[in-house]
Amino acid sequence: MSTQMIVRIDPELKTKVNNLAKSEGKSISEVVRELLEEYVKDRDIGLYIDDLWKRIGAKLESRGFGPKDIKSVIQEVRTKK
């Protein structure tokens, strides 16, 4: 379910955003939604950590490690400090 959000902006900025959005075949609402989603994505530590685990998992898999190897790999990395 969607909800509305009222935002006050300078009329000149609205015109510019509207023109740019139209040139991309988008509405102002689509542009604002994309910007807000990106804003949250860039600042949400949970999403960052999830992405980090995915990258770590992919790197381990590319080196031939499986789920059973993860505990030993973590222990090995921690003892190298």
Backbone atoms as SQL, in Angstrom:
CREATE TABLE atoms (id INTEGER PRIMARY KEY, chain TEXT, resi INTEGER, resn TEXT, atom TEXT, x REAL, y REAL, z REAL);
INSERT INTO atoms VALUES
  (1, 'A', 1, 'MET', 'N', 0.836, -1.179, 0.000),
  (2, 'A', 1, 'MET', 'CA', 0.000, 0.000, 0.000),
  (3, 'A', 1, 'MET', 'C', 0.885, 1.248, 0.000),
  (4, 'A', 2, 'SER', 'N', 0.519, 2.218, -0.773),
  (5, 'A', 2, 'SER', 'CA', 1.263, 3.472, -0.859),
  (6, 'A', 2, 'SER', 'C', 0.642, 4.524, 0.045),
  (7, 'A', 3, 'THR', 'N', 1.442, 5.520, 0.354),
  (8, 'A', 3, 'THR', 'CA', 0.960, 6.659, 1.126),
  (9, 'A', 3, 'THR', 'C', 1.470, 7.931, 0.477),
  (10, 'A', 4, 'GLN', 'N', 0.787, 9.014, 0.721),
  (11, 'A', 4, 'GLN', 'CA', 1.192, 10.284, 0.144),
  (12, 'A', 4, 'GLN', 'C', 2.135, 11.027, 1.071),
  (13, 'A', 5, 'MET', 'N', 2.957, 11.869, 0.439),
  (14, 'A', 5, 'MET', 'CA', 3.874, 12.716, 1.187),
  (15, 'A', 5, 'MET', 'C', 3.840, 14.083, 0.515),
  (16, 'A', 6, 'ILE', 'N', 3.635, 15.112, 1.305),
  (17, 'A', 6, 'ILE', 'CA', 3.596, 16.462, 0.755),
  (18, 'A', 6, 'ILE', 'C', 4.941, 17.123, 1.034),
  (19, 'A', 7, 'VAL', 'N', 5.550, 17.643, -0.020),
  (20, 'A', 7, 'VAL', 'CA', 6.864, 18.285, 0.095),
  (21, 'A', 7, 'VAL', 'C', 6.765, 19.660, -0.545),
  (22, 'A', 8, 'ARG', 'N', 7.282, 20.649, 0.130),
  (23, 'A', 8, 'ARG', 'CA', 7.286, 22.005, -0.421),
  (24, 'A', 8, 'ARG', 'C', 8.647, 22.279, -1.054),
  (25, 'A', 9, 'ILE', 'N', 8.613, 22.702, -2.306),
  (26, 'A', 9, 'ILE', 'CA', 9.850, 23.058, -3.006),
  (27, 'A', 9, 'ILE', 'C', 9.638, 24.342, -3.786),
  (28, 'A', 10, 'ASP', 'N', 10.727, 24.959, -4.151),
  (29, 'A', 10, 'ASP', 'CA', 10.707, 26.175, -4.943),
  (30, 'A', 10, 'ASP', 'C', 10.058, 25.881, -6.304),
  (31, 'A', 11, 'PRO', 'N', 9.187, 26.757, -6.792),
  (32, 'A', 11, 'PRO', 'CA', 8.521, 26.527, -8.081),
  (33, 'A', 11, 'PRO', 'C', 9.508, 26.309, -9.237),
  (34, 'A', 12, 'GLU', 'N', 10.614, 27.039, -9.216),
  (35, 'A', 12, 'GLU', 'CA', 11.614, 26.882, -10.278),
  (36, 'A', 12, 'GLU', 'C', 12.216, 25.474, -10.266),
  (37, 'A', 13, 'LEU', 'N', 12.489, 24.957, -9.065),
  (38, 'A', 13, 'LEU', 'CA', 13.023, 23.601, -8.936),
  (39, 'A', 13, 'LEU', 'C', 12.002, 22.585, -9.430),
  (40, 'A', 14, 'LYS', 'N', 10.732, 22.785, -9.096),
  (41, 'A', 14, 'LYS', 'CA', 9.678, 21.873, -9.551),
  (42, 'A', 14, 'LYS', 'C', 9.614, 21.830, -11.067),
  (43, 'A', 15, 'THR', 'N', 9.708, 22.988, -11.689),
  (44, 'A', 15, 'THR', 'CA', 9.679, 23.052, -13.153),
  (45, 'A', 15, 'THR', 'C', 10.853, 22.287, -13.760),
  (46, 'A', 16, 'LYS', 'N', 12.038, 22.503, -13.195),
  (47, 'A', 16, 'LYS', 'CA', 13.227, 21.809, -13.703),
  (48, 'A', 16, 'LYS', 'C', 13.110, 20.294, -13.532),
  (49, 'A', 17, 'VAL', 'N', 12.657, 19.873, -12.348),
  (50, 'A', 17, 'VAL', 'CA', 12.496, 18.441, -12.093),
  (51, 'A', 17, 'VAL', 'C', 11.453, 17.859, -13.034),
  (52, 'A', 18, 'ASN', 'N', 10.364, 18.562, -13.212),
  (53, 'A', 18, 'ASN', 'CA', 9.309, 18.094, -14.109),
  (54, 'A', 18, 'ASN', 'C', 9.834, 17.927, -15.534),
  (55, 'A', 19, 'ASN', 'N', 10.587, 18.908, -16.009),
  (56, 'A', 19, 'ASN', 'CA', 11.128, 18.831, -17.371),
  (57, 'A', 19, 'ASN', 'C', 12.111, 17.669, -17.525),
  (58, 'A', 20, 'LEU', 'N', 12.981, 17.498, -16.525),
  (59, 'A', 20, 'LEU', 'CA', 13.940, 16.391, -16.582),
  (60, 'A', 20, 'LEU', 'C', 13.228, 15.039, -16.509),
  (61, 'A', 21, 'ALA', 'N', 12.243, 14.950, -15.634),
  (62, 'A', 21, 'ALA', 'CA', 11.492, 13.704, -15.499),
  (63, 'A', 21, 'ALA', 'C', 10.799, 13.349, -16.811),
  (64, 'A', 22, 'LYS', 'N', 10.153, 14.347, -17.435),
  (65, 'A', 22, 'LYS', 'CA', 9.476, 14.117, -18.709),
  (66, 'A', 22, 'LYS', 'C', 10.461, 13.637, -19.772),
  (67, 'A', 23, 'SER', 'N', 11.656, 14.224, -19.779),
  (68, 'A', 23, 'SER', 'CA', 12.641, 13.825, -20.792),
  (69, 'A', 23, 'SER', 'C', 13.083, 12.378, -20.604),
  (70, 'A', 24, 'GLU', 'N', 12.919, 11.858, -19.384),
  (71, 'A', 24, 'GLU', 'CA', 13.255, 10.462, -19.098),
  (72, 'A', 24, 'GLU', 'C', 12.025, 9.559, -19.140),
  (73, 'A', 25, 'GLY', 'N', 10.871, 10.140, -19.468),
  (74, 'A', 25, 'GLY', 'CA', 9.634, 9.367, -19.528),
  (75, 'A', 25, 'GLY', 'C', 9.107, 8.988, -18.156),
  (76, 'A', 26, 'LYS', 'N', 9.393, 9.821, -17.163),
  (77, 'A', 26, 'LYS', 'CA', 8.972, 9.537, -15.792),
  (78, 'A', 26, 'LYS', 'C', 8.114, 10.678, -15.267),
  (79, 'A', 27, 'SER', 'N', 7.389, 10.364, -14.198),
  (80, 'A', 27, 'SER', 'CA', 6.648, 11.413, -13.496),
  (81, 'A', 27, 'SER', 'C', 7.532, 11.941, -12.367),
  (82, 'A', 28, 'ILE', 'N', 7.141, 13.093, -11.820),
  (83, 'A', 28, 'ILE', 'CA', 7.870, 13.631, -10.674),
  (84, 'A', 28, 'ILE', 'C', 7.812, 12.630, -9.518),
  (85, 'A', 29, 'SER', 'N', 6.666, 11.995, -9.339),
  (86, 'A', 29, 'SER', 'CA', 6.525, 11.019, -8.266),
  (87, 'A', 29, 'SER', 'C', 7.523, 9.873, -8.415),
  (88, 'A', 30, 'GLU', 'N', 7.706, 9.383, -9.631),
  (89, 'A', 30, 'GLU', 'CA', 8.673, 8.303, -9.856),
  (90, 'A', 30, 'GLU', 'C', 10.089, 8.752, -9.499),
  (91, 'A', 31, 'VAL', 'N', 10.439, 9.970, -9.908),
  (92, 'A', 31, 'VAL', 'CA', 11.772, 10.502, -9.621),
  (93, 'A', 31, 'VAL', 'C', 11.983, 10.631, -8.110),
  (94, 'A', 32, 'VAL', 'N', 10.990, 11.170, -7.409),
  (95, 'A', 32, 'VAL', 'CA', 11.110, 11.345, -5.964),
  (96, 'A', 32, 'VAL', 'C', 11.201, 9.996, -5.270),
  (97, 'A', 33, 'ARG', 'N', 10.385, 9.012, -5.698),
  (98, 'A', 33, 'ARG', 'CA', 10.456, 7.673, -5.104),
  (99, 'A', 33, 'ARG', 'C', 11.844, 7.071, -5.287),
  (100, 'A', 34, 'GLU', 'N', 12.403, 7.189, -6.498),
  (101, 'A', 34, 'GLU', 'CA', 13.745, 6.658, -6.771),
  (102, 'A', 34, 'GLU', 'C', 14.794, 7.329, -5.871),
  (103, 'A', 35, 'LEU', 'N', 14.687, 8.646, -5.749),
  (104, 'A', 35, 'LEU', 'CA', 15.642, 9.374, -4.912),
  (105, 'A', 35, 'LEU', 'C', 15.539, 8.959, -3.449),
  (106, 'A', 36, 'LEU', 'N', 14.315, 8.805, -2.947),
  (107, 'A', 36, 'LEU', 'CA', 14.130, 8.399, -1.559),
  (108, 'A', 36, 'LEU', 'C', 14.612, 6.971, -1.319),
  (109, 'A', 37, 'GLU', 'N', 14.342, 6.080, -2.269),
  (110, 'A', 37, 'GLU', 'CA', 14.820, 4.703, -2.143),
  (111, 'A', 37, 'GLU', 'C', 16.345, 4.660, -2.109),
  (112, 'A', 38, 'GLU', 'N', 16.976, 5.420, -2.973),
  (113, 'A', 38, 'GLU', 'CA', 18.439, 5.472, -3.012),
  (114, 'A', 38, 'GLU', 'C', 18.997, 6.080, -1.720),
  (115, 'A', 39, 'TYR', 'N', 18.331, 7.102, -1.222),
  (116, 'A', 39, 'TYR', 'CA', 18.752, 7.748, 0.028),
  (117, 'A', 39, 'TYR', 'C', 18.763, 6.742, 1.171),
  (118, 'A', 40, 'VAL', 'N', 17.674, 5.994, 1.293),
  (119, 'A', 40, 'VAL', 'CA', 17.573, 4.999, 2.364),
  (120, 'A', 40, 'VAL', 'C', 18.592, 3.888, 2.153),
  (121, 'A', 41, 'LYS', 'N', 18.715, 3.429, 0.933),
  (122, 'A', 41, 'LYS', 'CA', 19.660, 2.352, 0.623),
  (123, 'A', 41, 'LYS', 'C', 21.086, 2.749, 1.001),
  (124, 'A', 42, 'ASP', 'N', 21.460, 3.982, 0.721),
  (125, 'A', 42, 'ASP', 'CA', 22.814, 4.461, 1.015),
  (126, 'A', 42, 'ASP', 'C', 23.077, 4.622, 2.504),
  (127, 'A', 43, 'ARG', 'N', 22.026, 4.754, 3.302),
  (128, 'A', 43, 'ARG', 'CA', 22.207, 5.054, 4.719),
  (129, 'A', 43, 'ARG', 'C', 21.739, 3.953, 5.656),
  (130, 'A', 44, 'ASP', 'N', 21.079, 2.934, 5.141),
  (131, 'A', 44, 'ASP', 'CA', 20.548, 1.855, 5.975),
  (132, 'A', 44, 'ASP', 'C', 21.650, 0.840, 6.255),
  (133, 'A', 45, 'ILE', 'N', 22.147, 0.813, 7.475),
  (134, 'A', 45, 'ILE', 'CA', 23.266, -0.054, 7.835),
  (135, 'A', 45, 'ILE', 'C', 22.911, -1.526, 7.634),
  (136, 'A', 46, 'GLY', 'N', 21.654, -1.883, 7.869),
  (137, 'A', 46, 'GLY', 'CA', 21.225, -3.270, 7.673),
  (138, 'A', 46, 'GLY', 'C', 21.397, -3.708, 6.235),
  (139, 'A', 47, 'LEU', 'N', 20.988, -2.856, 5.295),
  (140, 'A', 47, 'LEU', 'CA', 21.156, -3.170, 3.879),
  (141, 'A', 47, 'LEU', 'C', 22.632, -3.249, 3.515),
  (142, 'A', 48, 'TYR', 'N', 23.428, -2.353, 4.105),
  (143, 'A', 48, 'TYR', 'CA', 24.870, -2.362, 3.843),
  (144, 'A', 48, 'TYR', 'C', 25.485, -3.678, 4.312),
  (145, 'A', 49, 'ILE', 'N', 25.100, -4.110, 5.510),
  (146, 'A', 49, 'ILE', 'CA', 25.649, -5.353, 6.058),
  (147, 'A', 49, 'ILE', 'C', 25.199, -6.552, 5.227),
  (148, 'A', 50, 'ASP', 'N', 23.931, -6.579, 4.827),
  (149, 'A', 50, 'ASP', 'CA', 23.447, -7.667, 3.974),
  (150, 'A', 50, 'ASP', 'C', 24.251, -7.740, 2.682),
  (151, 'A', 51, 'ASP', 'N', 24.485, -6.579, 2.072),
  (152, 'A', 51, 'ASP', 'CA', 25.269, -6.536, 0.842),
  (153, 'A', 51, 'ASP', 'C', 26.701, -7.000, 1.092),
  (154, 'A', 52, 'LEU', 'N', 27.272, -6.598, 2.221),
  (155, 'A', 52, 'LEU', 'CA', 28.627, -7.009, 2.570),
  (156, 'A', 52, 'LEU', 'C', 28.712, -8.528, 2.712),
  (157, 'A', 53, 'TRP', 'N', 27.742, -9.137, 3.392),
  (158, 'A', 53, 'TRP', 'CA', 27.740, -10.591, 3.546),
  (159, 'A', 53, 'TRP', 'C', 27.614, -11.285, 2.199),
  (160, 'A', 54, 'LYS', 'N', 26.802, -10.735, 1.299),
  (161, 'A', 54, 'LYS', 'CA', 26.667, -11.320, -0.042),
  (162, 'A', 54, 'LYS', 'C', 27.996, -11.285, -0.780),
  (163, 'A', 55, 'ARG', 'N', 28.688, -10.141, -0.686),
  (164, 'A', 55, 'ARG', 'CA', 29.987, -10.026, -1.362),
  (165, 'A', 55, 'ARG', 'C', 31.022, -10.965, -0.749),
  (166, 'A', 56, 'ILE', 'N', 31.007, -11.071, 0.577),
  (167, 'A', 56, 'ILE', 'CA', 31.931, -11.993, 1.248),
  (168, 'A', 56, 'ILE', 'C', 31.620, -13.425, 0.833),
  (169, 'A', 57, 'GLY', 'N', 30.346, -13.788, 0.840),
  (170, 'A', 57, 'GLY', 'CA', 29.944, -15.139, 0.436),
  (171, 'A', 57, 'GLY', 'C', 30.360, -15.454, -0.988),
  (172, 'A', 58, 'ALA', 'N', 30.164, -14.497, -1.891),
  (173, 'A', 58, 'ALA', 'CA', 30.552, -14.705, -3.290),
  (174, 'A', 58, 'ALA', 'C', 32.057, -14.887, -3.413),
  (175, 'A', 59, 'LYS', 'N', 32.814, -14.105, -2.660),
  (176, 'A', 59, 'LYS', 'CA', 34.271, -14.215, -2.706),
  (177, 'A', 59, 'LYS', 'C', 34.723, -15.576, -2.172),
  (178, 'A', 60, 'LEU', 'N', 34.105, -16.022, -1.069),
  (179, 'A', 60, 'LEU', 'CA', 34.448, -17.330, -0.518),
  (180, 'A', 60, 'LEU', 'C', 34.114, -18.446, -1.503),
  (181, 'A', 61, 'GLU', 'N', 32.930, -18.357, -2.112),
  (182, 'A', 61, 'GLU', 'CA', 32.532, -19.365, -3.102),
  (183, 'A', 61, 'GLU', 'C', 33.490, -19.392, -4.285),
  (184, 'A', 62, 'SER', 'N', 33.924, -18.209, -4.732),
  (185, 'A', 62, 'SER', 'CA', 34.837, -18.149, -5.876),
  (186, 'A', 62, 'SER', 'C', 36.193, -18.764, -5.552),
  (187, 'A', 63, 'ARG', 'N', 36.500, -18.849, -4.257),
  (188, 'A', 63, 'ARG', 'CA', 37.766, -19.455, -3.820),
  (189, 'A', 63, 'ARG', 'C', 37.588, -20.915, -3.407),
  (190, 'A', 64, 'GLY', 'N', 36.387, -21.443, -3.661),
  (191, 'A', 64, 'GLY', 'CA', 36.148, -22.857, -3.400),
  (192, 'A', 64, 'GLY', 'C', 35.660, -23.207, -2.012),
  (193, 'A', 65, 'PHE', 'N', 35.303, -22.225, -1.216),
  (194, 'A', 65, 'PHE', 'CA', 34.805, -22.496, 0.129),
  (195, 'A', 65, 'PHE', 'C', 33.295, -22.678, 0.098),
  (196, 'A', 66, 'GLY', 'N', 32.813, -23.601, 0.909),
  (197, 'A', 66, 'GLY', 'CA', 31.383, -23.846, 1.018),
  (198, 'A', 66, 'GLY', 'C', 30.875, -23.446, 2.386),
  (199, 'A', 67, 'PRO', 'N', 29.574, -23.634, 2.626),
  (200, 'A', 67, 'PRO', 'CA', 28.985, -23.258, 3.914),
  (201, 'A', 67, 'PRO', 'C', 29.689, -23.906, 5.113),
  (202, 'A', 68, 'LYS', 'N', 30.162, -25.125, 4.959),
  (203, 'A', 68, 'LYS', 'CA', 30.819, -25.820, 6.064),
  (204, 'A', 68, 'LYS', 'C', 32.176, -25.197, 6.396),
  (205, 'A', 69, 'ASP', 'N', 32.777, -24.514, 5.432),
  (206, 'A', 69, 'ASP', 'CA', 34.096, -23.928, 5.627),
  (207, 'A', 69, 'ASP', 'C', 34.063, -22.551, 6.291),
  (208, 'A', 70, 'ILE', 'N', 32.902, -21.929, 6.326),
  (209, 'A', 70, 'ILE', 'CA', 32.813, -20.538, 6.760),
  (210, 'A', 70, 'ILE', 'C', 33.326, -20.339, 8.178),
  (211, 'A', 71, 'LYS', 'N', 32.928, -21.215, 9.108),
  (212, 'A', 71, 'LYS', 'CA', 33.356, -21.056, 10.495),
  (213, 'A', 71, 'LYS', 'C', 34.877, -21.075, 10.600),
  (214, 'A', 72, 'SER', 'N', 35.509, -22.006, 9.916),
  (215, 'A', 72, 'SER', 'CA', 36.968, -22.086, 9.998),
  (216, 'A', 72, 'SER', 'C', 37.628, -20.887, 9.322),
  (217, 'A', 73, 'VAL', 'N', 37.032, -20.394, 8.255),
  (218, 'A', 73, 'VAL', 'CA', 37.580, -19.214, 7.568),
  (219, 'A', 73, 'VAL', 'C', 37.498, -17.993, 8.477),
  (220, 'A', 74, 'ILE', 'N', 36.354, -17.823, 9.150),
  (221, 'A', 74, 'ILE', 'CA', 36.184, -16.699, 10.072),
  (222, 'A', 74, 'ILE', 'C', 37.207, -16.783, 11.203),
  (223, 'A', 75, 'GLN', 'N', 37.358, -17.961, 11.780),
  (224, 'A', 75, 'GLN', 'CA', 38.337, -18.129, 12.857),
  (225, 'A', 75, 'GLN', 'C', 39.747, -17.824, 12.378),
  (226, 'A', 76, 'GLU', 'N', 40.074, -18.257, 11.172),
  (227, 'A', 76, 'GLU', 'CA', 41.405, -18.024, 10.620),
  (228, 'A', 76, 'GLU', 'C', 41.660, -16.533, 10.443),
  (229, 'A', 77, 'VAL', 'N', 40.691, -15.819, 9.922),
  (230, 'A', 77, 'VAL', 'CA', 40.833, -14.379, 9.697),
  (231, 'A', 77, 'VAL', 'C', 40.990, -13.653, 11.036),
  (232, 'A', 78, 'ARG', 'N', 40.196, -14.043, 12.032),
  (233, 'A', 78, 'ARG', 'CA', 40.250, -13.383, 13.335),
  (234, 'A', 78, 'ARG', 'C', 41.590, -13.606, 14.040),
  (235, 'A', 79, 'THR', 'N', 42.219, -14.725, 13.828),
  (236, 'A', 79, 'THR', 'CA', 43.486, -15.006, 14.503),
  (237, 'A', 79, 'THR', 'C', 44.667, -14.327, 13.810),
  (238, 'A', 80, 'LYS', 'N', 44.464, -13.807, 12.611),
  (239, 'A', 80, 'LYS', 'CA', 45.539, -13.130, 11.879),
  (240, 'A', 80, 'LYS', 'C', 45.741, -11.694, 12.338),
  (241, 'A', 81, 'LYS', 'N', 44.882, -11.175, 13.191),
  (242, 'A', 81, 'LYS', 'CA', 44.971, -9.780, 13.629),
  (243, 'A', 81, 'LYS', 'C', 46.230, -9.500, 14.331);
